Amino acid sequence: MKILIAEDDLISSKILQRNLLNWGYYVVPARSGAEAWQALQDGELRMTLLDWMMPGMDGIEVCRKIRRRKKYKYTYIILLSAKDRKQDIITGLSSGADDYMTKPVNLLELRARLQTGRRIIDLEDKLLFVQNQLKDLASRDSLTRIWNRSESAKFLREELERGHREGVPTGVILLDVDHFKRINDFYGHDIGDQALLQVVSRLKKNVRKSDKIGRYGGDEIIIVLPRCSSSEIFKIAERVRLSVAKKGIKTELDMVPLTISVGCAASDVTGILSTERFIKVADEALLKAKSQGRNRIVVANGLSTRKQEHKNA
């Protein structure tokens, strides 16, 4: 584990460095508060020994700056000082330090306190890992493991806002599996689930890395496409449509054809910035694709739509 030693006294710093290296730590030295703060921009520095009295920015100020930042993982801070009054200890801990040791430092005690700090960091990391897992579970569809409806809408809203700021278009594709209810009713819901999983698998292989795929409801899937114009969106949609239609799914009875109907919208044509309205326009395009025979793409043109027809695969 990396540990920062911020100590302006050269002899004290060398003694600490030598012992910490012997204990298995990777040491980063600093001789001032400014140097310490600069070193702490490294997200791998999770522990620090801060001398209270340093030139320029002192240890208390560095402590406060560490605690004010948001994007970094937790940093365990031991404040070192020759000040041993109760009020000084309270001031040091109130600044954000996890622990306080008076100088000269007892090295055996320091080693034990560092071990405590490592245990706290390990617990913090485990807790963060579990929180991220729970957040991911809450954000994804339970069957397909793609983003759920609310996350997909959030992605679209963010991309529309970003695209508006940067002057670049945003695209959205809505699609559903043709005759999905018939597949469920005739072959059973297990086959219906397999069909949906197959569609998702083929979509992932045929969209861009920056695109986000989500389950919008039932067999309806949404794809959010950053920096995608009306001319590009049809090419992506056609690639997706062909990838799904090239092969059905095998059942005990027969091979079930697998095709999709697709509705598309792009902000450079529609001029829409409202997430709800944008999705509605794409949904209207999807309904037209289905009403015109399925296994085809309809691209919204302004507030109306234009169709791109294909023979059924």
C-alpha positions as CSV (number, residue, x, y, z in Angstrom):
1,M,0.0,0.0,0.0
2,K,1.2,3.5,-0.8
3,I,1.6,5.9,2.1
4,L,2.5,9.6,2.1
5,I,4.9,11.0,4.6
6,A,4.5,14.8,4.8
7,E,7.3,15.9,7.2
8,D,9.5,18.9,6.7
9,D,12.1,17.7,9.2
10,L,14.6,15.7,7.1
11,I,15.8,13.4,9.9
12,S,12.3,12.6,11.1
13,S,11.2,11.9,7.5
14,K,14.1,9.6,6.9
15,I,13.5,7.6,10.1
16,L,9.8,7.2,9.2
17,Q,10.6,6.2,5.6
18,R,13.1,3.6,6.6
19,N,10.7,1.9,9.0
20,L,7.7,2.1,6.7
21,L,9.7,0.5,3.9
22,N,10.7,-2.3,6.3
23,W,7.0,-2.8,7.2
24,G,6.2,-3.3,3.5
25,Y,4.8,0.1,2.5
26,Y,5.6,2.0,-0.6
27,V,6.6,5.5,0.6
28,V,6.0,8.9,-1.1
29,P,7.8,11.7,0.8
30,A,6.8,15.4,0.8
31,R,8.5,18.3,2.6
32,S,5.6,20.8,2.6
33,G,1.8,21.0,2.6
34,A,1.8,22.0,-1.0
35,E,4.0,19.0,-2.0
36,A,1.7,16.8,0.1
37,W,-1.4,18.1,-1.6
38,Q,0.1,17.6,-5.0
39,A,1.1,14.0,-4.2
40,L,-2.4,13.3,-2.9
41,Q,-3.8,13.8,-6.4
42,D,-2.7,10.2,-6.9
43,G,-5.8,8.1,-6.2
44,E,-3.6,5.2,-5.1
45,L,-2.4,7.1,-2.0
46,R,-4.9,5.8,0.6
47,M,-2.9,6.6,3.8
48,T,-0.9,9.6,4.9
49,L,1.2,10.7,7.8
50,L,0.8,14.5,8.1
51,D,3.0,16.7,10.2
52,W,0.9,19.6,11.7
53,M,3.6,22.2,11.3
54,M,4.8,22.5,7.8
55,P,5.9,25.6,5.7
56,G,3.1,27.2,3.7
57,M,0.0,24.9,3.9
58,D,0.0,23.1,7.3
59,G,-1.3,19.7,8.1
60,I,-4.6,20.9,9.3
61,E,-5.3,22.7,6.1
62,V,-4.3,19.6,4.0
63,C,-6.6,17.5,6.2
64,R,-9.5,19.8,5.5
65,K,-8.8,19.9,1.7
66,I,-8.7,16.0,1.6
67,R,-12.1,15.8,3.4
68,R,-13.7,18.3,1.0
69,R,-12.9,16.5,-2.1
70,K,-15.5,14.1,-3.5
71,K,-14.3,11.9,-6.3
72,Y,-11.4,10.1,-4.5
73,K,-11.6,7.0,-2.4
74,Y,-11.2,7.4,1.3
75,T,-7.8,8.5,2.6
76,Y,-6.8,7.5,6.1
77,I,-5.0,10.3,7.9
78,I,-2.7,10.2,10.9
79,L,-1.8,13.7,12.1
80,L,1.6,14.1,13.8
81,S,2.4,16.9,16.1
82,A,4.5,18.0,19.1
83,K,1.3,19.6,20.5
84,D,-0.1,17.4,23.1
85,R,-2.7,19.5,24.9
86,K,-6.2,18.1,24.8
87,Q,-7.5,21.1,22.9
88,D,-4.8,20.5,20.2
89,I,-5.8,16.9,19.8
90,I,-9.5,17.9,19.5
91,T,-8.6,20.5,16.9
92,G,-6.5,18.0,14.9
93,L,-9.2,15.3,14.9
94,S,-11.9,17.9,14.1
95,S,-10.0,18.9,10.9
96,G,-10.7,15.4,9.5
97,A,-7.8,13.4,10.8
98,D,-8.6,9.7,11.7
99,D,-5.9,9.5,14.3
100,Y,-3.5,11.8,16.2
101,M,0.1,11.0,17.4
102,T,2.4,13.2,19.4
103,K,6.1,13.5,18.5
104,P,8.5,12.0,18.9
105,V,6.6,9.1,17.4
106,N,6.7,5.7,19.1
107,L,7.4,3.4,16.1
108,L,5.8,0.3,17.5
109,E,2.6,2.3,18.3
110,L,2.7,3.8,14.8
111,R,3.0,0.4,13.2
112,A,-0.1,-0.8,15.1
113,R,-2.1,2.3,14.2
114,L,-1.2,1.9,10.5
115,Q,-2.5,-1.7,10.7
116,T,-5.7,-0.3,12.0
117,G,-5.9,2.2,9.2
118,R,-5.4,-0.6,6.6
119,R,-8.3,-2.6,8.1
120,I,-10.5,0.5,7.9
121,I,-9.5,1.1,4.3
122,D,-10.2,-2.6,3.4
123,L,-13.6,-2.3,5.1
124,E,-14.3,0.9,3.2
125,D,-13.4,-0.7,-0.1
126,K,-15.6,-3.8,0.5
127,L,-18.5,-1.6,1.4
128,L,-18.0,0.5,-1.7
129,F,-17.8,-2.6,-3.8
130,V,-21.1,-3.9,-2.4
131,Q,-22.8,-0.5,-2.8
132,N,-21.7,-0.5,-6.5
133,Q,-23.0,-4.0,-7.0
134,L,-26.4,-3.1,-5.5
135,K,-26.5,0.0,-7.6
136,D,-25.7,-2.0,-10.7
137,L,-28.4,-4.6,-9.8
138,A,-31.0,-1.8,-9.3
139,S,-30.1,-0.3,-12.7
140,R,-30.3,-3.4,-14.8
141,D,-33.1,-5.6,-16.2
142,S,-33.1,-8.9,-14.3
143,L,-33.4,-11.1,-17.3
144,T,-31.2,-9.5,-20.0
145,R,-28.8,-7.6,-17.7
146,I,-29.0,-4.6,-19.9
147,W,-30.0,-1.2,-18.5
148,N,-33.6,-0.9,-17.2
149,R,-36.1,1.7,-18.3
150,S,-35.3,4.5,-15.8
151,E,-31.5,4.2,-16.4
152,S,-32.0,4.3,-20.2
153,A,-34.2,7.4,-19.9
154,K,-31.5,9.0,-17.8
155,F,-28.8,8.2,-20.3
156,L,-30.9,9.7,-23.1
157,R,-31.6,12.8,-21.1
158,E,-27.9,13.3,-20.4
159,E,-26.9,12.7,-24.0
160,L,-29.6,15.2,-25.3
161,E,-28.3,17.8,-22.9
162,R,-24.7,17.1,-23.8
163,G,-25.4,17.1,-27.5
164,H,-27.3,20.5,-27.1
165,R,-24.3,22.0,-25.3
166,E,-21.7,20.7,-27.7
167,G,-23.8,21.1,-30.9
168,V,-23.8,17.4,-31.8
169,P,-26.8,15.2,-32.6
170,T,-28.1,12.4,-30.4
171,G,-30.0,9.4,-31.7
172,V,-32.4,6.9,-30.2
173,I,-33.6,3.5,-31.5
174,L,-36.7,1.7,-30.3
175,L,-37.3,-1.8,-31.4
176,D,-39.3,-4.8,-30.5
177,V,-39.3,-8.5,-31.5
178,D,-41.8,-9.3,-34.2
179,H,-44.7,-11.5,-33.1
180,F,-43.2,-11.9,-29.6
181,K,-46.6,-12.6,-28.0
182,R,-47.2,-15.4,-30.6
183,I,-43.8,-16.9,-29.7
184,N,-44.6,-16.8,-26.0
185,D,-48.1,-18.2,-26.5
186,F,-47.1,-21.1,-28.8
187,Y,-43.7,-22.1,-27.6
188,G,-43.8,-20.9,-24.0
189,H,-42.2,-18.1,-22.0
190,D,-38.8,-20.0,-21.8
191,I,-38.5,-19.8,-25.6
192,G,-39.7,-16.2,-25.4
193,D,-36.9,-15.4,-22.9
194,Q,-34.4,-17.1,-25.2
195,A,-35.6,-15.1,-28.1
196,L,-35.1,-11.8,-26.2
197,L,-31.7,-12.9,-24.9
198,Q,-30.6,-13.7,-28.5
199,V,-31.8,-10.3,-29.7
200,V,-29.8,-8.6,-27.0
201,S,-26.7,-10.6,-27.7
202,R,-26.8,-9.7,-31.4
203,L,-27.5,-6.0,-30.6
204,K,-24.4,-5.8,-28.4
205,K,-22.2,-7.0,-31.2
206,N,-23.6,-4.5,-33.7
207,V,-23.7,-1.2,-31.9
208,R,-20.9,1.2,-31.1
209,K,-19.1,1.1,-27.8
210,S,-20.5,4.4,-26.8
211,D,-24.1,3.3,-27.3
212,K,-26.3,2.3,-24.4
213,I,-28.8,-0.6,-24.7
214,G,-31.8,-0.9,-22.3
215,R,-35.0,-2.8,-21.9
216,Y,-37.8,-0.3,-22.2
217,G,-40.6,-2.7,-21.4
218,G,-41.7,-6.2,-22.4
219,D,-39.9,-7.0,-25.6
220,E,-39.2,-3.3,-26.4
221,I,-35.6,-2.3,-26.4
222,I,-34.1,1.1,-26.5
223,I,-30.7,2.1,-27.8
224,V,-29.2,5.5,-26.9
225,L,-26.7,6.7,-29.5
226,P,-24.4,9.7,-28.6
227,R,-23.1,11.8,-31.5
228,C,-25.4,10.1,-34.0
229,S,-27.0,12.0,-36.9
230,S,-30.1,11.0,-38.9
231,S,-27.9,9.7,-41.7
232,E,-25.9,7.5,-39.4
233,I,-28.8,6.1,-37.4
234,F,-30.3,4.3,-40.3
235,K,-27.0,2.5,-41.0
236,I,-26.7,1.3,-37.4
237,A,-30.4,0.3,-37.3
238,E,-30.0,-1.7,-40.5
239,R,-26.9,-3.5,-39.2
240,V,-28.9,-4.4,-36.1
241,R,-31.9,-5.5,-38.0
242,L,-29.9,-7.8,-40.3
243,S,-27.9,-9.3,-37.4
244,V,-31.2,-10.4,-35.7
245,A,-32.9,-11.6,-38.9
246,K,-30.0,-13.7,-40.2
247,K,-30.8,-16.7,-37.9
248,G,-33.9,-17.9,-35.9
249,I,-33.8,-19.8,-32.6
250,K,-34.0,-23.5,-32.5
251,T,-36.7,-25.2,-30.4
252,E,-37.7,-28.9,-29.9
253,L,-40.5,-28.4,-32.5
254,D,-38.8,-26.3,-35.2
255,M,-36.7,-23.2,-36.0
256,V,-38.5,-20.0,-35.0
257,P,-37.8,-17.0,-37.2
258,L,-36.5,-14.0,-35.4
259,T,-37.0,-10.5,-36.7
260,I,-37.4,-7.0,-35.3
261,S,-39.2,-3.8,-36.2
262,V,-37.3,-0.6,-35.6
263,G,-38.2,3.1,-35.0
264,C,-35.5,5.7,-35.0
265,A,-35.2,9.4,-34.2
266,A,-32.2,11.8,-34.3
267,S,-32.1,15.3,-32.7
268,D,-30.5,16.9,-35.8
269,V,-33.8,16.3,-37.7
270,T,-36.4,16.4,-35.0
271,G,-34.9,19.3,-33.0
272,I,-36.4,17.8,-29.9
273,L,-34.7,18.1,-26.5
274,S,-37.4,16.7,-24.3
275,T,-36.6,13.0,-23.4
276,E,-40.3,12.0,-23.3
277,R,-41.1,13.7,-26.6
278,F,-38.0,12.2,-28.2
279,I,-39.0,8.7,-27.2
280,K,-42.6,9.3,-28.3
281,V,-41.4,10.2,-31.8
282,A,-39.2,7.1,-32.0
283,D,-42.2,5.0,-30.7
284,E,-44.4,6.4,-33.4
285,A,-41.8,5.4,-36.0
286,L,-41.7,1.9,-34.5
287,L,-45.5,1.6,-34.7
288,K,-45.4,2.6,-38.4
289,A,-42.7,0.0,-39.0
290,K,-45.0,-2.7,-37.5
291,S,-48.1,-1.5,-39.3
292,Q,-46.2,-1.6,-42.6
293,G,-45.3,-5.3,-42.3
294,R,-42.6,-5.6,-39.6
295,N,-39.0,-6.5,-40.1
296,R,-38.2,-3.0,-41.3
297,I,-37.0,0.4,-40.1
298,V,-38.8,3.7,-40.0
299,V,-36.8,6.9,-39.3
300,A,-38.6,9.9,-37.9
301,N,-38.3,13.0,-40.1
302,G,-39.0,16.1,-38.1
303,L,-42.2,15.5,-36.2
304,S,-43.4,13.1,-38.9
305,T,-41.7,9.9,-40.1
306,R,-40.3,8.4,-43.2
307,K,-40.0,4.7,-43.8
308,Q,-37.2,2.6,-45.0
309,E,-38.7,-0.6,-46.3
310,H,-37.1,-4.1,-46.5
311,K,-38.4,-7.4,-47.6
312,N,-39.0,-9.8,-44.7
313,A,-35.9,-11.9,-44.1
